[in-house]
Every structure is written in structure tokens, then in C-alpha cells.
Amino acid sequence: MEIIMNRPVLVKISIKKMQWFFLYSILIGALLVVIINSPQSSDDLYFRSKGILDIREACKFALYYGNGRFLGNLGNIYLSQFVCLRVIVKMSICLGIVLLLVRLCEVSWQEGIIALALFLLMSPKMFAQVIVWTSGFQNYLPPVFCMLACMIICKRCHRKGWLFLLFFLGFSGQLYAEHNTVISIMLSFAFLIDAMSIKKNIGFSLTWLTSNLAGGGIMYLIPHIFYVPNEFEDYQKLNLFSLNSFLNSIKGNSLQIAGILVEQLFIWILISSVLLVMLRERQIKNRLSECLLFLFPLYSIAVRFIGLIGVVWIKNSIGILVIHVLALLFYMVAFCILVHRGKFAYEKEIFFYVVMAIFSILPLLVVYPIGERCLFLSYTFILIIALTIIKESNIVRKYNHASFIIGASVIAISAFMIIQFVQIGKLDRQRIKYVENAIVRNADSINIFEIPSGYAHDIDIEWVYTNTYFVNQVGDIKFNIMDYKEWLAQYNK
């Protein structure tokens, strides 16, 4: 009798699990559509045009490329040539990062879907540079995957058998992007200090720091030992030539970094909303901080959609910089005050990742050029903060309408991304087919267009096509960039 009475409860639980499984499937399906339809651009086509298959030649090319990103370069040689490999690796790393975030923050699988949604909801330019653009993906996502895996091993694992994997991941993660290497070393050092203070897992933290230092040393030695001059020799250098160039770099990069962070509006909306709900529950009042918490997402929306940075009353870049930096600073101060006053159980973890998010920006102030992709590590730390706050609030389980909001958001996000990338993929295939047909007709001048979407990393397209498509030698076909509507009108004649 008791078993029969419990059946409705079991059925209800089963239906809820199916609902969450359905939502996960929709988001993962959307990500798959995105990756399949992502156009190759910039370095992707350059690497593909080399046609290197032999592993020895690939290793030689990766070493001589001009930087210490050996694994980044090596991986891109093969990812740019094989579609199936590219799709499998991108899906595995992207979903792996989300899974590791869920494990690191110890959130439930219901709350974990928020991590996957926020992964898709980074700003279009950042998404284009770290997901769509294979070169950006290969240099900036694998090191984050390695870093998160090492953090979990140092926190959770106790068997010595994990030390080999820890060293391998720590060492490998340093051969992708320079500033990731710097931050990973700092993070592993912080983990070692923490392990020594609590006298737990010291060997694991020390192994991680050692592997980071070894991998970082190899990264910075590679350009000095193997470098061969090429067209990329001026790419990504330190702005330390003079005091003037140093100060100008800090000013210009600060403006760019602040703008990139401000544009991550969905994560700010989530953090502010959850925090304000928690403060109301705990009856904590701080009007000024609450107002700042409410206003910053509105400012982010204005910058992202209305183009506030272009309004007339901001006369110069210094004005924009001051507004962006002050907005971020006030928001951060208000956030920290409210977290402290709220007596959060995970206050120390939240403040630690706030510090890491700030430190992850500092190396970028004196480097050029930088782009949205360079801030993905900072975005990851902000994601950890958001998930930790969600865990603290228990908002998904506490409020019935939270599940409805999440479900509706997942469906909307998935539909939007699928529509966007089906169209992007169609335009990319149309452009490639047009170019290939023109080459067959022996055309020496071909008009091409940039894909009109913020999600398409369609930069340097003229240079890329010149180096990718030629008959006898590079440059014997001239490519002319046109607006898509103008190109379409000419194409339909």
C-alpha cells in the first residue's frame, strides 16, 4: 500500500527530471548547431591553407610560428582542416568547461543549466572570438579547461594517482595563451598558500604550481629558441618601449577592457537579481548599494543596445573610460558591501574570485593587441561568482516560478542562437561557393562580403582570402570587400 501511495511522487520526480533533461538537450543542440555553422576566418583559413598533415611538420610549424603557444598552434593546424574533429573538440571542451564549473562550485544539476546558458550568453563579440573563431577557441578555452580541472583535483582528490594527471594538465595548460599562464601561476600559488594554512593537500597544490612554472618556462623559451621571422613577428607584444607608450597602453587597454566587461549584461542581470532577492529575504537594507546593484545592469543594456558610448556629450576616450571604470568600480564596491552585510556562507570564496577576476585583467593592460577573447578568463571567474551566489541563495529550488523562468529563457536563447547561426552558415557557404566558381571562370578580381552579424568573426577577410585562394601564387587574385546588400544586388543581376 505504501509503495502504491508513493507512486505519484515518483512519477512527479521523474517528470521533473525529464523536463530538465529536455532543457539541457535543447541548449546542447543549440551549441552543436552553432559550432557546425561557425565560419572559418582569419587565422583559421591561413592554417588550413598550409595543408600540413605530417605531425613532425606540424610541430615544426607550431614551434616556428612566432610565439610560445605550441599546443594552441598545433591544435589549430588540424582543427582548421577537419570539420568532424573541430566539432568534436569544440563541443567536448565547451561542455567540459561547464561541467567543471558545476563541479567546482558544487551546484545542483538544475542550477548547472544556468552555467550553460550564461556560457552562450556572453557578448556577441566575445562569443565570436572564443567559440566561432577556431584560432581564438584553441588558444583561450583549453587552458581554462585545464585550470578548472586542476583546481578541482587540488580541492577534491587525495589519492596520489591523481598527481600525474594534475602535472600533465597544469603543464599543458601553459602552452596556449601568455596571460592565462601568468594568472594560472598566480592561482596555483594562492592554492598552495591556502593548502599550507589548513595543512591539507599541500602536495597537490605544490605539484600544480611546479607544473605551471615548468610549462610557463617552456612557453617563454620557445620564441627565443625556435622563432623564425614571419608576418606575425609584431603580433601581441608588451608596450614597454617608453613611459609614454606604457601609459598610453594602460589608458587604451583600460577603455577596451572596461567596455568588454560592461557588455556582459546577462551575467550582471543575473547576479544583481539573485542578490537583491536574497537581501530582501534576509531583510538587509542598504539603499545606495541596492540602487547601484539595480542601475548597473541598466547601464550595461544602454551600452550594449543603445550605444551609450557614442552619445554626443562624451567628447573623448578619457570620458568614456572614466564612466565605464567608475560604473564597474561602484558596482563592485556595492556588491562586496552587500555580500559582507548579508553574512554569506561562501563570502570568502566570492571575494577570492572577485580578486582573481581583477588580477586576470592586469597583465592585459600593457599588451597589444587585445580583444574580447583575452577577457574569457575573467568571464570564467565572474561565472564562478554567479554560480556561488546561486548556490548560496538556493533560488532554483526555493521558488517554483524560477524553473519556469529558466525554461522559457533556455528555449528563447536556443531559438535565437539557432536562427542566428543557420543564417551565418548559409552566408558563409554562399560566399565560398561564389569564390570557387569565380576561380573556375579564371577571374582575377573577385568581390566578397563580410557576414553582417556580430557573431561572425569576419575580420581581415581580404587578407585571409588572398592567402587562401590563389592559382599560381599568393596575391594573383584580388579580393574586394563589399557591403552584403550591395554584393547581393550585384549577385542577383
N, C-alpha and C positions, 0 to 999 in steps of 0.2 A: 504493500500500500504506500509506503514511504517513497519507494522508487517511482511509482506512478505519479505521486504528487509533485515530485521534483522534476518531472519531465518538462513542463512548461518553462521552468527556469533554465534548464539545459538547452532547450530549443532557442530561448531568447539570447543566451550567451553565444550560441552557435551562429545565430543570425547577425549579431553584432560583429563577431569575428569576420564573417563573410563580407559585411559592409566595409570594414577597414581593409580587408584583403582586396576588395574591389577598388577602393580608392588608391591603394598602393599600385595596383596593376595599371590604373589609368595614368598616374604620374610617370611610372616607369615606361609605359608605352609611349607617352609624350616625349620623354627623353630619348627613346630609341628613334622616333620619327625625326627629332631634332638632329641627332648625330648622323643618321643616314642621309639627310638632306643638307648637311652643312657643306658649303662650297670650299674647295681648296683655294687658298690665296697666298699672296706674299711669299714667305719662305717655303710654304708647302709645295708650290709648283716648282720653285727653284730646286729643292731637294729631289723632287720627282724627276725633274729633267736630267739629273745626273745619272739616273738608271743604275745605281750601284747595288749589286746583289751579293757579291762576294763579301763575307764577313771581315776578311783581312783588309780589303779595300775600304769597307765601311768604317772600320776602326781607325784606319789611317786618315780618312777624310774628317772624321769626328774630332780627332786629335789636332789636325792642322787647321781646323775651321777658324780659329782665332780667339777662342775663349776656353774656359775650363769646364764647360757644360758637356762633358763627354757623353754621359748617358742620355742627356736631352737631345744632343745632335744625333747620336747613334740610333735612338728610337725613332726619331723623325725621318731618317733615311728610309726606314721600312714602313712606317705608318703612312707616309705620303704616297707609297707605291701600291699598297694592298688594302683595298676597301674593307674586306671582311676583318682583317687584322685590326684596322683602325677602329671599326665599330666595336669589336670585342674589347679591345684595350680601353677605349674611352668609356664604355658602359661599365666595365669592371672597376676602373679607378673612381669614376664618379659615384657609383653606388657603394663602393668600398669606403670612400671618404664619409658618406652619410652614415653608413653602418658604424664606422669607427667613432664618429661624433656621438651617436646614440649610446654606444658602449662606454665612451669616456665620461659622458655626462650622466650616465645611468638613468636615462629617461625611459619611460614605457614605450612599447611599440606604437601605441596610439599617439603619443607625443612625438615619436620619431618621424611621423609623416610630415610634421611641421618643418623638420630639418630638411627633408627632401624638397618640400615646397619652396623654402627660402633659398635652397640651392639653385632652383630655377628662377627665382625672383630677384637675383642680383641685377644691377642696372644693365640695360641692353649692351652698352659698350664693353663692360667687364665680361658679360656672358659671351660676347662675340670673340673676345681675346683669349678666354681660358677654356671655352668649350668648342666653339665653332672653328677657330683657328687652330689647326693641329700643332703648329710650332709653339704657340702660346700654351696650349694644353700640355704638351710634352715637357715643357720647361718649368711649369708652375704648379701642376696638380700632383704628379708623382712625389715630389719632395714633401708636400703637405700630407699625402697618404703615409709616407714613411715616418714623418714626425709624429702623427697621431698614433700610429701603431706602436712606436717606441714609447710614447707617453703611457699607453695602456699597459704595455709589458712591464714598465718600471713601477706602475701603480698596483697591478693586479697579480703578476706572476711571481712565483717563489722558487720554482724548480730551476736548477742550473742549466737544464737543457735549452731553456729559452735564451740564454746568453748569446749563443751563436747567431740565432735569428736577429736578436737585438743589435749585435755588432754589424751584421750584414745590412740591415735596414738603415741603421744610423750612418754607416759609411756610404751606402748607395745614395741616400737622400741628399748628400752634399755635392753631387756631381750634376746638378741641374741648373740652379739659379743662385747667383752670388749672395744676394741679400738674404735669401732663405737660409743659406749656410751660416751667415752671421747670427741670425735670430735663433736658429736651431742650436748653435753652440751656447748662446746665452741661456736658452730654455733648459738645456741639459745641465748647465752649471747650476741653475736655480733648483732643479730637481735634486741635484747632488747635495746642495746645502740643506734642503728640506729633509732628505733622507738621513743625513748626518744628525740633524736636530732631533729627529724622532727615533734614530738608531734602527732604521728598518730599510731593507732593500738597498743598502749602500753600494753593494757590488753591481747591481743592475744599473743604477744611476751613473756610477763611475765608468762602466762599460759603454754606456750611451755617450757620455762626454768624450771618452777616448776615441770611439768610432767617429764621432763628429769632427774632432780635431784632426784625425788621420785623413778622413775624406775631404775636409776643408783644405788641409795642406796640399793634397793631390790636386784639388781644383785650382788652387792658385799657382801651383808649379807647372801645370800643363801648358799654359800660354808661353811661359818663359823657356820651356824645353822644346816644344813641338811646333810653335807658331810659325806659319808661313804667311807672308804678306798677301792680302787679298782685298776684295772690295768691301769687306766688313771690318777692316782694321780700325776704323774710327767709331765702331759701334759700342755703345754703353761704356763710357769712361767716367773717371772721377773728375769733378770740377774743382781741382786743387791747384790750378795753374797760377793763380794770383788771388789776393784778398778780394779784389773786385769781382772776379769770376765766381769765387766761393760764395760771397754774399748774394750775388745775382741768382746763383743756383738755388740757394735756400729760399729766396723770395719766390722765384718762378715755380719751383717744385712744391713749395708750401701751398701756393694757389691751386695748382693742379691736384695735389693730394686732397686738400680740403674739399674741392669741388667733387671729386670722385666719391669721397665718403658721404658727403651730403646727399648725393643722388641715390644712395641705397635706401630709398624711402620705405620699402615694405618692412625691412627689419627694424627700422626706427618706429614705425607704426605699431608693430607687434610688441616691442619692448615697452613702449610708453603705455599702451593699452593694458597689458598684463600688470605692469607696475602700479598704475592708477587704480585698477580693480583691487589689488592686494592692499593698497593703502586705505582704501575705503573699508575693506573688511576688518583691518586692524585698527581702524579709527585713528589714523595718524594724519595730522594736518600740518601742512607747510605750504601756504598759498603760493608763494613765489616760486618754489621748486615745482609745484604741481602745474603752474602756468607754463613754466619753461618746458616741462615734460610734454605738455599738450601742444605748445606752439611750434616746437622744433619739427615734428613731422609735417606740419602745415608749411613751414619754410622749405622743407625738403620737397614737398609736392610742387611748390611755386618754382623752385629752381629746376626741377625735372620737367615739368609740363608747361609752365607759363613762360619760362626763360627769364627769370628774375635777374640773372646776372647780365642781361643785355639791356636793362632799362636805362633811361637817359640819365637819371640822377646819379648813377655810378660812373664817374668820369674816367677812372683809370684802374689798372690792375691792383694797385695797393688798396683801393676802396673795396674791391671785390674780396681780396684776401682778408682784410680786416673783418668784413661782415661774415664770411664763411668761418674763419677761425674763431671769432667771438661766439657765433652760434653753436659751434661744436663744443667750445670750452664751457659755455654756460650750461649746455645740455649735460655734459659730462659731470660738472660740479653738482648740478641738481640731482642727477642720477645717483651719484655717490652719497649725497646727503640723505636722500630718501631710503636708499638701501641700508645705510647705517642706522637711521632712525627706526626703520622697520624691523630691526633686530633679526635679519635674515639668518637662517641656519647655515647657509652657504656663502656668507658675507666674505670670508677670506678668499674663497675660490673666485668669486666675482671680481673682487678688487685685484687679484693676481692677474686675471686675464684682461682686465682693463689696462693694467700696466704693460702687459705683453702686446696688446693692440697698439699702444702708443710707441713702445720700443721698436715694433716691427716697421714703423714708418721712418724712424730716424735715419737709417742708412740710405734711404732714398732721397734725402734732402740734397746730397752732394753728387748724385749720379745723373747722367743724361745719356740717351733719352729715357724717360719713364712713361708708362702707360697704365691703363686700368688693371692690366694683368698683374702688375707689381703689387697691387693692393689686395690680391686674393688672400694672401696670408693674414692680413689684418682683418679681412672679412670673415675668415675662419675663426679667429679669436672672438669677434663680435657674435658669431653664430653660437659659439660655446657659451658666451654670456647669456644670450637669449634663451638657449635650452636650459641653462641652470636656473634662470628666473622662472621658466615654465614649470620646471620640476618643483621648485620651492612653492609655487602658487597652487599646484595640483589642479589647475583650472579646467583641464580637459575632462577630468573625472567628476569634478565638483559641480559643473554647470551642464545641464542637458543640452542647452542651445549651443554650447561650444562645439559639439560634434557636428551639428547642422551647419554652423558657420565654416568649419574646416572642410566638410564635404562639399558645400557649394563652392568654396574657394578653390578646392582641388579640381573640380570639374571646369571652372572658369579658366584657371591657369592652364590646364591641359589643352582645352579647346583653343585658347589664344595661341599657345606655342605651336600646336599642330598646324593651325591655319597659316601662321607666320612662315613656318619652315617648309611647308608644302609649296608655298609660293616662291620662297627663296630658292629651293631646289629646282623648281621649274625654270626660273630665270637663269640659273647657273647652267643648266643643261642646254637651254636655248642659246646662250652665248657661246658655249663651247662648240656646239654643232654649227653655228654660223661661222665661227673662225675656221673650223676644219673644212667646211665647204668652200670658203673663200680661198684657202690654201690650195685646195684641189683645182680651183679655177686659175691658179698662178697669180693671185692678187698680191701686189707688193705694198699695198696700203689698205688697212682694214679698220673700220670704225667699230669700237666696242663701247659698252656702257658699264657704269658702276651700279651694282644692285642697290636699288633705293630702299634700304632697310637698315635701321640702327643695329640689327642683329647680325648683319653680314660684315665681316672684317675685310672689306674690299679696298685696301689701301695699296698704293704703289702698283696698281693693276697694269699700267702701261709698261713699267719696267719688268714686271713679272712675266707678262705675255711676250715681251720682246725676247726675254731669255729662255722662254719655254717653247715658243712656236717659231721656227725658222726652217729654211730649206737647206741652204749650204753652210751658212754661218750665222752666228748671233747678230741680229740687227738688220738682216736683209729683208725683213718685213716690218713696215712702220705701222704702229698701232695708235689710233687717235681716240681719245676719250670723249664720249658724248653723253648728254643727258638721256636717260632712258626713254622719255616720251619722244624726244627728237629722233632717237635711234629707231624707235618702234614705228614712227611715222614714215621714216625712210625705208624700213624693212618691209612695211605693208604696201609700198608703192607697186 
